[in-house]
C-alpha cells in the first residue's frame, strides 16, 4: 500500500479512551431493567431471551485473567468514517484481555458469515488501517441476516473457528439484524454472543444512550468544508445560486449540521416540510422568495442545502408516488406499449385530479424518472431523483413569472451539486477516531462480561475523551414495530430531526438573517494536528443537544 504523508503521520495517532477503559481493567455495573421504546408486548414476545436486560456502565476494576477466545467482526451496510478504528479498538481490547485471543473478519459484510468467507486480522494487518477511512480492511455488504438457514449456516463457521462472540458494525437495520441473531443463538443455547456498534453518517441511529452514530462528525465536516469552498466561490463570482443536495434519505441531520456550520442562505429540513404539510410549490415559493429578496439588494447569488430524501417528506409528493407505484404495478403491460412521447400524457390522464396536477407540474426529466426507474420491489428510486435540479428548475420558472409581473428584478443562474460518497470514507476526525476506537474497545469488554444483544455505547461525548462513559445498551430497548414490505417487523426506531430540539431551534432562530445577509462561514478542512479546540471539537448538533 502506497501511503501519503498524512497517512504515515496519522498512523502514529493513539486514540484517546474513557478513563475507565484506559485503566486496563474494568467492571460492569448494571443499571435498571429496560423496555422497548414502543410496542413493548410485541417486542418482548419476539425477543424473550434478550428483552428487558439492564443498562451497563463500565468502571475501573481489578484485572481478571480470562481464557483465550476467538471473536468475529462484520462491517455491514454503507461505509462511515471510523470503521477501521472500531475494529482496531476491538482488536486491542481482546488482546488486552488475553494475548492469545484471535479476531476474524468476515469478508464483504454479513454475506461473508453465510458464505464462510473470512480472514484472520493480525497485528500487522490492523496496524496498516489504524486511523484510516473506509471499510476496505474486510469490505462491507448489505446482505440481511434474517432467515434461520442463514443463522445456521453462519453458526457452522462460527463453530469451526471457535468464535465466542460476533461484533456487527452497522446502522439501524444492521443492528436490528444483530439483535435477531443474538436472540436466535440465545434461544438455541449455542453460546455465541452478538454485540452491535452504532454506525451511519445519516445520524438517524441515536437516542439517550447512543448520543451519536459514528462517522456523522467526519462526514459533516467533510461536506461543510466543500460547501464552505463553494460559498467562497459564490461570494467571489456573485452570479450563481448553488443548489446542494446532501446525504440523508430518512432524516435531515446532515443538512441541519452543515447549515449550522456554514450558514447558507437556505436550508430545507424535510421533517419541517412534512410537519407543516408543505407542498412542492410551497418549498419552491420559499426558495424563490429568498432569491428575489436578495436580488432586490443586488445579490444574485446564494446557496441552498437540500436533504436527499426531501421528496418523500412532501405529503402531496408522497401520495403521488404511492398512487404511481400502485398504478404502474397494476398496468405495467399496458404502459409498456405506450410510446415514450405519449407516456407523460397517458399518466396524467390516469391519475386522480390532485396527483395528476402535481405530476403535470413537474419538469419532464423528473416526471419520466418517477414513471420509469423502479427498484426490485416496484417502487420509485427516490435517491436517484435529482432534487437539486427539480427545485432549481421550478424556482427559475416561478421567478420568470414574477419578472413578468414586476415582482422580481434579478438574474438567476443555477449550479448543482450532490455530496454523498465524498464523505463516507474520509479519514476520521479526531472525534470519530477516538469515539470509534472507544466503541470497539467497549465491545470487547461487553464480550468479556458475557453480554449478548447489546450495542456498544459511549456517552458524555462533548466532554474530553477521558470523561466519556463507556457501557452497553440492550438493542431491544431501541425497537418498535413498523410495517416493512407489507408485514409488521421489529426494527430500531429511526431518530428524525426534532423540531423542538436545540439544534433545529438554533438554526430556525438564525435562518431569516442568513437568508438576506451574506454571512457565510468557511470551516476549512478537517484538522488532525494542533490546538484541541480546533482538532477535537464535536459537531454543533452534539454540542447543542448536550447544552454545551
C-alpha positions in Angstrom: 0.0 0.0 0.0 1.5 3.4 -1.1 0.9 5.9 1.7 0.5 9.6 1.7 2.4 11.8 4.1 -0.8 12.3 6.1 -1.4 8.5 6.3 2.1 8.0 7.6 1.7 10.7 10.3 -1.8 9.7 11.1 -0.9 6.0 11.7 1.0 7.1 14.8 -2.0 8.8 16.4 -3.1 6.9 19.6 -6.8 7.4 20.1 -8.0 8.6 23.5 -10.0 6.3 25.7 -12.5 6.9 28.6 -10.7 6.8 31.9 -12.5 3.5 32.9 -11.3 1.7 29.8 -7.8 3.2 29.9 -7.4 1.8 33.4 -6.6 -1.6 32.0 -9.3 -3.5 33.9 -13.0 -2.8 34.1 -16.1 -4.0 36.0 -19.6 -3.9 34.6 -22.1 -2.1 36.7 -25.7 -3.0 35.9 -28.4 -0.3 35.9 -32.2 -0.5 35.7 -34.0 -3.0 33.6 -35.1 -1.7 30.2 -38.1 -1.9 27.9 -38.5 -1.1 24.2 -39.4 2.5 23.1 -42.9 1.3 21.9 -44.9 -1.9 21.3 -43.5 -3.5 24.5 -45.6 -6.6 24.5 -44.9 -7.4 20.8 -41.1 -6.8 21.2 -41.0 -8.9 24.4 -42.7 -11.8 22.7 -40.3 -11.7 19.8 -37.2 -11.4 22.0 -37.9 -13.4 25.2 -34.2 -14.1 25.8 -32.8 -10.6 25.2 -35.6 -8.3 26.3 -35.6 -6.2 29.5 -31.9 -6.5 30.1 -30.2 -3.8 32.2 -28.1 -0.9 31.0 -24.4 -1.5 31.5 -21.8 1.1 32.6 -18.1 0.2 32.9 -16.0 1.4 35.8 -12.3 0.8 36.7 -12.0 -2.6 38.3 -9.5 -5.4 39.0 -7.7 -7.3 36.3 -9.2 -10.7 35.6 -7.4 -13.4 33.6 -9.8 -14.9 31.1 -9.3 -18.0 28.9 -8.4 -17.4 25.3 -11.3 -16.8 22.9 -11.9 -16.0 19.3 -14.1 -13.1 18.1 -15.6 -12.4 14.7 -16.3 -8.9 13.2 -18.6 -7.8 10.3 -18.9 -4.4 8.6 -22.5 -4.0 7.4 -24.2 -1.5 5.2 -22.8 1.8 3.8 -19.4 3.0 4.8 -18.8 5.5 7.5 -15.5 7.1 8.7 -14.0 5.4 11.7 -15.0 1.7 11.0 -11.3 0.7 11.0 -10.9 2.2 14.4 -13.8 0.3 15.8 -12.0 -2.9 14.6 -8.6 -1.7 16.0 -10.3 -0.9 19.3 -11.9 -4.3 19.4 -8.6 -6.0 18.5 -6.6 -4.1 21.2 -9.4 -4.8 23.7 -9.4 -8.5 23.2 -5.6 -8.7 23.1 -5.5 -6.8 26.4 -7.8 -9.5 27.9 -5.6 -12.3 26.7 -2.8 -12.1 24.1 -3.8 -15.5 22.7 -7.2 -14.1 21.6 -7.9 -14.0 17.9 -10.0 -11.7 15.7 -11.6 -13.0 12.4 -13.1 -10.6 9.9 -15.9 -11.7 7.6 -15.4 -10.5 4.0 -17.9 -8.1 2.3 -20.4 -7.9 5.1 -22.9 -10.4 6.6 -22.7 -12.4 3.4 -19.1 -13.4 4.4 -20.6 -15.1 7.5 -23.2 -17.0 5.5 -20.7 -17.9 2.7 -17.8 -18.7 5.1 -15.6 -16.1 3.6 -13.2 -14.8 6.2 -9.6 -13.8 7.2 -7.7 -13.6 10.5 -7.0 -10.0 11.4 -3.4 -10.0 12.8 -1.5 -7.1 14.3 0.3 -6.4 11.0 -3.0 -6.0 9.2 -4.6 -3.9 11.9 -1.6 -1.5 12.1 -2.0 -0.8 8.4 -5.5 0.5 8.9 -5.5 2.5 12.2 -7.0 5.9 11.9 -7.9 5.5 8.2 -11.2 6.0 6.5 -13.2 3.4 4.6 -14.2 -0.2 5.2 -11.6 -1.7 2.9 -9.9 -3.8 5.6 -12.5 -6.5 5.0 -15.1 -4.7 2.9 -18.8 -4.3 3.6 -22.1 -5.6 2.2 -25.9 -5.3 2.5 -26.9 -9.0 2.9 -29.6 -9.1 5.6 -29.3 -11.8 8.3 -33.0 -12.7 8.6 -33.6 -16.4 7.9 -33.0 -19.5 10.1 -31.0 -21.1 7.3 -28.6 -18.1 7.3 -28.2 -18.2 11.1 -27.4 -21.9 10.9 -25.0 -21.5 8.0 -23.2 -18.8 10.0 -23.1 -20.9 13.0 -21.3 -23.6 11.1 -18.2 -21.4 10.5 -18.5 -19.8 14.0 -18.3 -23.3 15.5 -15.4 -24.3 13.2 -13.4 -21.2 14.1 -14.2 -21.5 17.8 -15.8 -18.0 17.8 -17.3 -17.0 21.1 -18.7 -13.6 20.0 -19.7 -11.8 16.9 -19.5 -8.0 16.6 -21.7 -6.4 13.9 -20.8 -2.8 13.0 -23.8 -1.2 11.2 -26.8 1.1 11.2 -30.3 0.6 12.4 -31.2 -2.2 10.1 -27.9 -4.0 10.6 -28.2 -3.7 14.4 -31.8 -4.9 14.2 -30.4 -8.0 12.4 -27.7 -8.3 15.1 -30.4 -8.4 17.8 -32.4 -11.0 15.9 -29.3 -13.1 15.6 -28.4 -12.7 19.3 -32.0 -13.9 20.2 -31.7 -16.9 17.9 -28.4 -18.0 19.2 -29.5 -17.5 22.8 -32.7 -19.4 22.2 -30.7 -22.3 20.7 -28.2 -22.1 23.6 -25.4 -22.0 21.1 -23.2 -19.9 23.5 -22.5 -17.3 20.8 -22.7 -13.6 21.9 -23.6 -10.9 19.4 -22.7 -7.2 20.0 -23.6 -4.2 17.8 -21.8 -0.9 17.1 -23.8 2.2 16.0 -22.7 3.4 12.5 -24.3 5.7 10.0 -23.3 9.1 8.6 -27.0 10.0 8.3 -27.1 10.4 12.1 -30.5 8.7 12.5 -29.3 6.0 14.9 -29.3 7.8 18.2 -31.1 8.1 21.5 -30.4 8.9 25.2 -27.8 6.1 25.3 -26.4 6.4 21.8 -25.6 10.1 21.6 -24.3 10.0 18.0 -23.6 7.4 15.4 -20.0 7.1 14.3 -19.0 8.8 11.0 -21.5 11.6 11.3 -18.9 14.0 12.7 -16.3 13.4 9.9 -18.9 13.3 7.1 -20.5 16.6 8.1 -17.1 18.2 8.5 -16.1 16.9 5.0 -19.3 18.2 3.4 -19.1 21.5 5.3 -15.6 22.1 4.1 -16.7 21.7 0.4 -19.9 23.8 0.9 -17.7 26.5 2.5 -15.4 26.4 -0.5 -18.5 26.8 -2.8 -19.8 29.6 -0.7 -16.5 31.5 -1.0 -16.6 30.9 -4.8 -20.2 32.0 -4.8 -19.3 35.2 -2.9 -16.4 35.8 -5.3 -18.2 35.4 -8.7 -21.6 36.7 -7.4 -23.6 35.3 -10.3 -24.7 31.8 -9.3 -27.2 30.1 -7.0 -25.7 26.8 -5.8 -28.3 24.0 -5.1 -26.5 21.4 -3.0 -28.1 18.0 -2.2 -26.7 16.2 0.8 -26.9 12.6 2.1 -29.9 11.8 4.3 -32.9 9.9 2.9 -34.7 9.2 6.1 -33.6 12.2 8.2 -32.2 15.7 7.7 -29.4 15.6 10.3 -26.6 16.1 7.8 -28.3 19.1 6.2 -29.0 20.7 9.6 -25.5 20.1 10.9 -23.9 21.5 7.7 -26.2 24.6 7.9 -25.1 25.2 11.5 -21.5 25.0 10.3 -21.6 27.1 7.1 -24.7 29.4 7.5 -26.2 29.1 4.0 -28.9 31.3 2.6 -31.4 28.5 2.5 -31.6 25.0 4.1 -34.7 22.8 3.8 -35.4 20.4 6.6 -37.6 17.5 5.5 -39.2 16.9 8.9 -40.4 20.5 9.0 -41.8 20.3 5.4 -43.8 17.2 6.5 -45.0 18.6 9.8 -46.2 21.8 8.1 -47.8 19.8 5.3 -45.9 21.9 2.7 -46.5 21.2 -0.9 -43.7 21.1 -3.5 -44.9 24.6 -4.6 -44.6 25.9 -1.1 -41.0 24.8 -0.9 -40.3 26.3 -4.3 -42.0 29.6 -3.4 -40.0 29.8 -0.1 -36.7 29.4 -2.0 -37.8 31.8 -4.8 -38.8 34.5 -2.2 -35.3 34.3 -0.7 -33.8 34.6 -4.2 -36.0 37.6 -5.1 -35.3 39.4 -1.8 -31.5 39.0 -2.2 -31.9 40.2 -5.9 -33.6 43.3 -4.6 -30.4 44.1 -2.7 -28.3 43.4 -5.8 -27.2 39.9 -4.7 -27.9 37.4 -7.5 -26.1 34.6 -5.8 -26.6 32.2 -2.8 -26.6 28.7 -1.5 -29.4 26.2 -0.9 -28.9 23.0 1.1 -31.4 20.1 0.3 -31.7 16.7 2.1 -31.5 13.7 -0.2 -34.9 12.4 0.9 -36.9 15.6 0.7 -39.3 14.4 -2.0 -40.6 11.6 0.3 -41.3 14.0 3.1 -43.6 16.3 1.0 -47.0 14.8 1.8 -48.5 15.5 -1.6 -45.5 14.0 -3.4 -45.7 11.0 -1.1 -49.3 10.5 -2.2 -48.4 10.9 -5.9 -45.5 8.4 -5.6 -47.8 5.9 -3.8 -50.5 6.2 -6.5 -47.9 5.9 -9.3 -46.4 2.8 -7.7 -49.8 1.1 -7.5 -50.9 2.2 -10.9 -47.8 1.2 -12.7 -47.6 -2.2 -10.9 -51.2 -2.9 -12.0 -50.9 -1.6 -15.5 -47.3 -2.4 -16.4 -48.2 -4.4 -19.5 -50.4 -1.6 -21.0 -47.9 1.1 -20.0 -45.1 -0.8 -21.8 -46.9 -0.4 -25.1 -47.3 3.4 -24.8 -44.9 5.4 -27.0 -42.4 7.3 -24.9 -43.5 10.6 -26.3 -47.1 9.9 -25.1 -46.3 8.3 -21.7 -46.5 11.6 -19.7 -49.9 12.5 -21.1 -51.1 8.9 -20.5 -50.1 9.0 -16.9 -51.7 12.5 -16.4 -55.0 11.1 -17.8 -55.0 8.1 -15.5 -54.2 9.7 -12.1 -56.6 11.3 -9.6 -57.1 15.0 -10.2 -54.8 16.1 -7.3 -51.9 13.8 -8.3 -52.4 14.5 -12.0 -52.0 18.2 -11.4 -48.8 17.7 -9.4 -47.4 15.3 -12.0 -48.1 17.7 -14.8 -46.3 20.5 -12.9 -43.0 18.5 -12.7 -40.1 19.1 -15.1 -40.1 16.4 -17.8 -37.0 14.7 -16.6 -38.2 14.2 -13.1 -41.7 13.1 -14.3 -40.0 10.5 -16.5 -37.8 9.2 -13.6 -40.9 8.8 -11.4 -42.6 6.7 -14.0 -39.7 4.6 -15.3 -37.0 3.8 -12.8 -38.3 1.3 -10.3 -36.4 -0.7 -7.7 -36.8 -4.6 -7.4 -39.9 -4.0 -5.3 -41.6 -1.8 -7.9 -41.0 1.4 -6.0 -39.6 4.7 -7.2 -35.9 5.0 -6.5 -36.2 8.4 -4.8 -32.5 8.7 -4.2 -32.0 8.9 -7.9 -34.3 11.9 -8.3 -32.1 15.0 -8.9 -34.0 17.1 -6.3 -31.5 19.9 -6.6 -32.3 20.3 -10.3 -36.0 19.8 -9.8 -36.1 22.7 -7.3 -33.8 25.0 -9.3 -35.9 24.5 -12.5 -39.1 25.1 -10.7 -37.6 28.2 -8.9 -36.5 29.5 -12.3 -40.0 29.0 -13.8 -41.6 30.9 -10.8 -39.0 33.7 -11.0 -39.7 34.1 -14.7 -43.5 34.5 -13.9 -42.7 37.0 -11.1 -40.4 39.0 -13.5 -43.3 39.4 -16.0 -45.5 40.6 -13.1 -42.8 43.0 -11.9 -42.1 41.2 -8.7 -38.6 40.2 -9.5 -35.7 42.3 -10.9 -32.7 40.0 -10.8 -30.8 37.4 -12.8 -31.0 33.7 -11.9 -28.4 31.1 -12.9 -28.0 27.8 -11.0 -25.2 25.3 -10.4 -25.9 21.8 -9.0 -24.1 19.5 -6.6 -24.7 16.3 -4.8 -22.3 15.4 -1.9 -22.7 11.7 -0.9 -19.8 9.3 -1.4 -17.3 12.1 -0.8 -18.0 12.0 2.9 -18.4 8.2 3.6 -14.8 7.1 3.6 -12.9 10.3 4.7 -10.0 9.9 7.2 -11.8 10.1 10.5 -11.7 13.3 12.5 -10.0 13.1 16.0 -13.5 12.8 17.4 -14.5 9.9 15.3 -11.1 8.3 15.6 -11.4 8.4 19.5 -15.1 7.6 19.5 -14.8 4.6 17.2 -11.8 3.2 19.0 -13.7 3.5 22.3 -16.8 1.8 20.8 -14.6 -1.1 19.6 -12.8 -1.4 23.0 -16.2 -1.2 24.8 -17.5 -4.1 22.6 -14.5 -6.2 23.8 -15.5 -5.5 27.4 -19.1 -6.4 26.8 -17.9 -9.7 25.4 -15.6 -10.3 28.4 -18.6 -9.8 30.6 -20.7 -12.4 28.8 -23.2 -9.9 27.3 -25.2 -10.5 24.1 -27.9 -8.5 22.3 -26.2 -5.3 23.4 -25.0 -2.3 21.5 -21.7 -0.6 22.5 -22.4 2.8 24.0 -20.1 5.7 24.7 -21.7 8.8 26.3 -20.8 12.3 27.6 -19.1 12.8 24.3 -18.9 16.6 24.4 -16.5 16.3 27.4 -12.8 15.4 27.0 -12.5 11.7 26.0 -11.1 10.7 29.4 -14.5 11.7 30.9 -16.6 9.7 28.4 -18.8 7.0 29.9 -18.5 3.6 28.3 -21.1 0.8 28.6 -23.8 -1.1 26.7 -27.5 -0.7 25.9 -29.8 -3.6 25.1 -30.7 -3.3 21.4 -34.3 -4.3 22.2 -34.6 -1.0 24.2 -34.5 0.9 20.9 -37.0 -1.1 19.0 -40.6 -0.7 17.8 -42.8 -2.4 15.3 -43.1 -1.0 11.8 -44.6 -2.1 8.5 -41.9 -3.3 6.1 -42.9 -4.9 2.7 -46.5 -5.4 3.9 -45.6 -7.1 7.3 -45.1 -5.7 10.8 -41.4 -6.1 11.7 -39.3 -5.3 14.8 -36.9 -2.5 13.9 -34.8 0.1 15.6 -36.7 3.3 15.7 -35.1 5.9 13.4 -34.2 9.3 15.0 -35.5 12.1 12.9 -34.7 15.8 13.4 -36.7 17.1 16.4 -38.3 20.4 15.6 -38.5 21.2 19.3 -34.8 20.1 19.8 -32.0 22.6 20.4 -30.2 22.1 17.1 -33.2 22.9 15.0 -34.2 25.8 17.3 -30.7 27.3 16.9 -31.0 27.0 13.1 -34.6 28.4 13.0 -33.6 31.4 15.1 -30.9 32.4 12.6 -32.1 31.3 9.1 -34.0 34.6 8.3 -30.9 36.6 8.9 -28.7 34.1 6.9 -31.3 34.3 4.0 -30.8 38.0 3.5 -27.3 38.6 4.7 -24.2 37.0 3.2 -22.8 35.7 6.5 -21.1 32.5 5.2 -18.7 30.5 7.4 -15.8 28.7 5.9 -14.9 25.7 8.1 -11.9 24.6 6.1 -10.5 21.0 6.0 -10.6 18.7 9.0 -7.6 19.4 11.2 -5.8 16.4 12.8 -2.8 18.2 14.4 -3.0 21.3 16.5 -5.0 23.0 19.3 -7.6 20.8 20.9 -10.4 23.4 20.3 -9.8 23.0 16.6 -9.0 19.3 16.3 -11.2 17.7 18.8 -14.4 19.7 18.5 -17.6 17.6 18.2 -20.5 18.6 15.9 -22.7 21.6 16.5 -25.6 19.2 16.8 -24.0 17.3 19.7 -22.9 20.5 21.5 -26.4 21.9 21.2 -28.1 18.7 22.3 -25.8 18.4 25.3 -26.3 22.1 26.2 -22.6 23.0 25.6 
